[in-house]
Amino acid sequence: MPAESNEIIALVGGTGPMGKSIAAALRKEGQRYRVIGRSQTKLAQTFGDDPLAQTTEWDPDDEQSIRNALRGCGGVVHLLGVPYTSLELHPFLMRRVLDAALAEKADRLLLIGTLYVYGRAQSEHVTEAHPREPHTFKGHMRKAQEDLVLEAHASGRIRTTILRLPDFYGPNVSNSLINDLFVAAGPSSSAQSTGRTSSCSSPTLARSWQSCSTLPPPSDEPGTWAAPASPHSASWRRCIT
């Protein structure tokens, strides 16, 4: 999402590790940005020292609050997470953010998505060409979220891009399977792993994608990018040992 003139880029739900990474990339480019979250105190503690940053508290249950938060922003990066007990909120909140972005005349939106939309891998390496055939409830909710973004682009009223990330690790990342392995590497600790330890994974370093806010939608087609991780995947058993 390249900067156009002196616009402001909105980071919706940008207080997490990926939001912080994108903010660092925008700061490096001298780009003004606005981080939107539920707690003004937390926002100020995290971004208050950056002269390029604006912080805005919002209520995602209030449509006018969402519009107010996005007012004056040319681009929107959607990073909003929801609890695992409320995954049905993904498409619901996406619709609200899209409606607000359109009402406030934002012209570009980037959704930071996941690989859950693909379902079970049907090839050794998953790319953008992989079918979106989710088999879990989370995957179906993420697909419904993506469908809204793709439909908005098709309407011609906003340009959209979707970046699908695998599990990631790195500074400030605590809610990650690979992070649990690092934590358990200390003395007298046991690593926790779910599923088959023979299953392979390719986690990626979070800051590798901090400049994802500069990804432009290609021409008139919505961008859909499956972020490549290491081409040499490793089994969880190998990671643990």
Phi, psi and omega in degrees: 000082185293149180292137176239118185056226184247039184289174177247135176260126179269131174251097184278118186072039189268020182271355180276182184299321180289322177298318178295323179293317178294320177300321179296322179292318178296320179298319180297327180276355183075024184267130176289144180212160180232122179263127186246126181205180185278335187239112178296327178297312179295320179298314181295322179296325185273321188240001187296337182273356182264115181294343179274349186265139166248148178235135183224125175276139181223168173238104183295351175272356182243111184300323179292325177297322179294316178299316180298321182293326183267355185299129178087002180263133179273330180230150182231130173249118184264111181240012191293125175258163177226158177297152179298339178276356183225041183297337179295348180284344182305302179291328180299311180289326177299317178301317181295318180292318177299314180300318179293319179298318178293318181296327181265009173068027170293145184250355181216143178219133176245122176261123172274107185251195183226174178274358181300334182294339183280337185074208181292136182298132179252006178209165182296319178240131182270126178235182179299336183281351181295137179300143174270095181227071183295148179240004178241160178299318178300318179298319179295321179291323177293323177294318177299322177297313179298319181302321178297319180293317179293321178294323179296320177295317181297334180290343180082003184267345180203146176266135184230154175221143176240126175247115182262117183254143171282184175300137183232166183217171177134190181303135177072004179264111180247330183267073184209140179298318182292329178295323179300326179292320179296318180298322183281359182285353181287172181300141175058032179245155177241132179284141178256137179215137179257147177082195181286131178287349176276349179295145182259152180214157178226073179295155183235151179287127187305315185289351175297338184246021181293337179266016181297342178292353180261005180286121179269146172293133181284118178043234183266002181262141176293138179280134172228115186238125171264108186298122179287136173258207179294135177290350181250088181290156181231148178286156176297328177300317180294321178297318184292321185270000000 
